[in-house]
């Protein structure tokens, strides 16, 4: 049975996957269509697709294409290569129409427990698969390691890592005496941050990734349970993004005040997410900037690389450590391709 692929999201990751991997799919897999927020096109994309700005109702068009393919006997996979909460709310209708889902979008995996459970119930009822290995670590085998531990009747006890590619890149290079805003601007210039960098600086990206892994480990958790360290001062959190870029002096002053008040002698920092099962059965989760010493596993990582630590009942004193590129369109696109190949094995 052939697998038809519908790509949703034609930004950096979507373009990278289409350019580098669409032509390398196995013979029984083909790209059927691609869509952005404005339109859906049958594959291949027309040469002038970026100039075609007349909007259409994309979500009904995606569902209609899924239904046609499914009714004609094809397996269907929708690749959600967006960073859109709105797109993630379409998963239920995609599953009901007959699609499997491969996601680089973190919103569904970190959604409200009620919606998350609805997704899990729909997947089971319709016998569909949902693969999302690129939502954490850009394709590093973190979720695979968790599944293997659970399959071996082990129990995860704690997980931590430098989950944010942008914050990791910034703080792997920032040192006291620097203006933090200078490294932030450099990260933005090379595309490492969101268009509004306060999304990265808020720690919410780290919290969402923590939540995804916690749920994979079988823990009941929601975003409100994660204690967040927002690096953006309160006065700059709600202003327009253009105004934020114009007030970086205030951003730097607020950060320096925090650093000197809490860690005046620290020479290096890392934004670390940590989640742990407590003896009373609760789960504690934090996402915060921490000082690190030269002996820290985070201290000598190449800029942009990630380090993840998984402790379990069997790997308590000597934990599992997974290191590698933790961000970037190339490794994310490769991770999406890996999920497609994994889906083929499951079908």
N, C-alpha and C positions, 0 to 999 in steps of 0.2 A: 504494500500500500504506500502510495506517495505521500510525502509530507509537504503541504503548502504553507509557506511562511508569509505573514503579513507584518510589515514593520511599521510601528507607530513611533514617530519621533525621528526627525531629520536634522537634528542638531549635530554637535560634534561627534557623539558616540554613534548615532545612526549613520552618519556619512562615513565614518571610519569603518564600521562593520560592512556597509554596502560596498565601499571601495575595495576593502582588503579581503573580505570573506565570502561575499555573495557568490562569486564565481568559483569558489573552492568548496562548495557544498557537495555532499555525496550525490550520486546520480539520482537517488530517489527523493531528493529534497530540492524544492525550487521556490524562489521568491515570486509570490503572486501579486502583491500590491504593497505600496508604501504610502504613509500618510503623515502629515504634520497637523498643526492645530487648525489649518484653514481648509485643506483639501485631501482627498484620497486619489491616488493614481494607480492604474494597473502598471505592473512592471514590464519593461524597463521605464524609468522615469523619462518623460519628454525633455528635450534639451532646454526648453524654456520654462521648466516647472517652477523655478524660483520667481519668475515674472507673472505667473498665474495667481493673481491675488483675489479673484472673485470667490468669496467664501461659499462653502457648502456645509451641510450637516454631516460632520465627519463620523460621529459615533454611530448613527443609524447606518451609514455606508459601510463601516467596518463590520457591524453585526450582519448586514445583508451579505457581504462577501464571505464571512464565516459560514453562514447558513447555506449558501450556494455550494461552497466547496464541500462541506460536511454531507449535504444531501447527495452530492455526486460521488461520494465514496472516498473522499480524501481525508486524511488526518490533517488537522490545522493547528498551527502554532502562531500565536500573536507575540511578537517581540515588543515589549514596552521599554523603549530606550529613551524615555522622557524623564524629567524630574518633576512631574506634574501630579499634584494631589487629585486634581479633577480627572485626569486620565485613569488613575488608580481606582476611581469609583466606578469605572466601567467593567471591572473584572467579572462581576457577577453575570452581567449580560453576555459577555464573551464566553464564559464557561457554559452558560445555559444554551448558547447557540452552537456549542460543540468544540470550542477551542481549548487547547492547552495553552499555558502562558509561560513565557520566559521573560523575566523582569530584571532590569537594572534600576528600577524605580523603587525607592525605599518606602514610599508612603503606604502601600498596602500592607507590607510586613510589619509596619509600626503603627497601624491604624488603631482606632478604638476597639477594645475587646469584642464588642458586639458585632461590628462589621468583620473583624478578623475571623470570628467564629462562623459567621455566615459564609465567608469564603471557604473555610475548611469544610463546612457541611456540604456546600455546593460541589466542591471538588470530589468529595467522596460519593455523593449521590450520582453525579454525572460521569464518574470514573475518569476524571481529567487529572493532569499533572501540572504542577506549578513549580518551576525552577527559578531560583533567584540568587545564584552564587555570587553574582557581581554586585549585589547590594552592600556587601561588606568586604572590604579588602580588594575590590576590583578584580575578583576572580581567584585570589589566593584560597587554598582549600580549607578554609576555616570551618564552614558548615559541614563539609565532608568529614572532617575530623570529629566534630560533635556527633554526627550520625553514627560514625564507626564506634565511638565510645558507648553510645546508647545501645547499639546493636550487640555489643559485647557485654551487656548487662552491667556496664560501668555507670557511674553517676557523676555528672559535672558538679563541681563544688564552687568554682570561681573562674572568671574570664576577665582579661583586661587587654588593652592595647592602645596604640596611638591611631585611633580610628579615622581621624580627619586628615586627608591628604594635604589640604591647604594649610591647616594649622601645623602639621608636622613639618612641612617645607619651611614655613616661616620660623618656627622655633628651633629647628635644627641649625639655623644660621644666626638668629638673633642672639646677641650677648648684651648684658647690662652695659649701658653707655650708648648703645644704639637707640635710634628712634624706632619704635615698633612700627610706626606708620610707613617707614621707608621700606621695610621688608613686606608689609602688606601691599604696598603699591607695586612692588616688583612681582609678587605672587599674582596680583590682578592682571598685570601686563602680559604675563605668559599664560593666562587662562586657568590658573589653579583655583581661583575663588569663584563664587557665584557672582553674577552681575551686581548684586547687592552683597558686599562682603560681610555684612552684619549677620547674614544667615550662617556663615562659617564661624564668625567670632562669637555667636550666641551659644555655641555648643550643641545646638539642636540636632545637627547632623550626627554628632557622636551619640547623642541620646537615642536617636532612631536606630542606629546600627546596634547599639547595646540591646535595645528592645528586641530586634530581630533575632539576635543570638540567644537572648534569654528565653524567648519562646521556643526556639529550636531545642534548647536544653530542657524544655518541659516546665518552665517556670511561669507563673502567672504574674504579669507585669504590664503596666501601661506608662505612657510618657510622663504623666503627672507624678509617678513614683521616682523618677530620676532627679537627683539633686544636681542642678546645673550651675556652672560658673560662667556667667555671661561676661565676656571681656569688653562689651560695649557699655559705656557709662549710661545711666538711666536717661540723662538729658539728650542723648544722641540716638536712642533706640527707636523713636517713632517719627523722626523728621524725615523728609524726602532724602533719597539716597544721594542726590546731587549735593544737598546741604551737608550730608555727612562727610563727603569727600572734601568739602571746603572747611571743615572744622576738625581736621586731623590733629591740630595742636592740642585741642581739648582732649581728644582721644589719648594722645601720648601722655599728657599730664595726669590723666586719671589712671593710666596703667602704671606710670612711675610711682604715683602715690600708693597704689596697691602693693607694688613690688617692695618699696622701701618700708612699708608698714609691716608686711608679713614675712618677706624673705630678703632682707637687705644684703646678705652675704652670698646668696645663691649666684652661681655663675652660668647655669644653664637650666632651661625649663622644657617641659613637654606637656602637651594637653592629653591627658589620659582618661579613658573610660574604664570603669571597673564595675563589675556586677558579681555578687557573691550570695550564696545560699547561707542563711544564718541558722544557728542551732535551734531557734524557736520555730523554724519553718518559713519565716519571712524571707524576702529577697531585698538586699540593699544594693542600690545602683547610684553611681556618681559619675559626673563628667566634669573635670576640673583641670586647671593649669597647676602643675606641680613642679617643684625644684627637683633636679636629678643630679646625681654625682657622676664622676667619671667611670664608676663601676656599674652604672645602670645599663641594661640591655638597650635602652633608647638613646644612649649618649653618643654612639658612634655610627649611627645609621646614615647611609647616604641620603641627601635631601630627597624627600618624596617617598622613601621606603617606609614600610610598616613593620611593626613587631607585635605579634599577638601571643598571649600566654594563656593556655588552657590548663586548669587544674581539675583533676577528677579524683575519685576514690582510689583509683589505681595509679594515677599520676599526680600525687599530692606533693611530695618533697621534690621530685624531679619532673616538673611540668612539661607539657608539650609546648614547643616554641615554633611559631611559623613566621618566617621573615620573607620579605620580597617587595617588589613594587606595589604600593598600596593605592595608587591613583594614576589617572591618565587614560586618554581615550584608547590608546593602542592595547594596553593590557585589559581594559574593560571589554573592548570588542572581542579580544581573544577569549575572555571568559564567557561571553555570550555564545561564541562558537562552540566552546566546550559544553555549555548547557544544551545546545541543539544536539550535539553528538550523544550526550547522556540521555536526552529524551528519546532518541532513536533506539537506544538499548532498552528503554522501558516499554516501548510500543510493541 
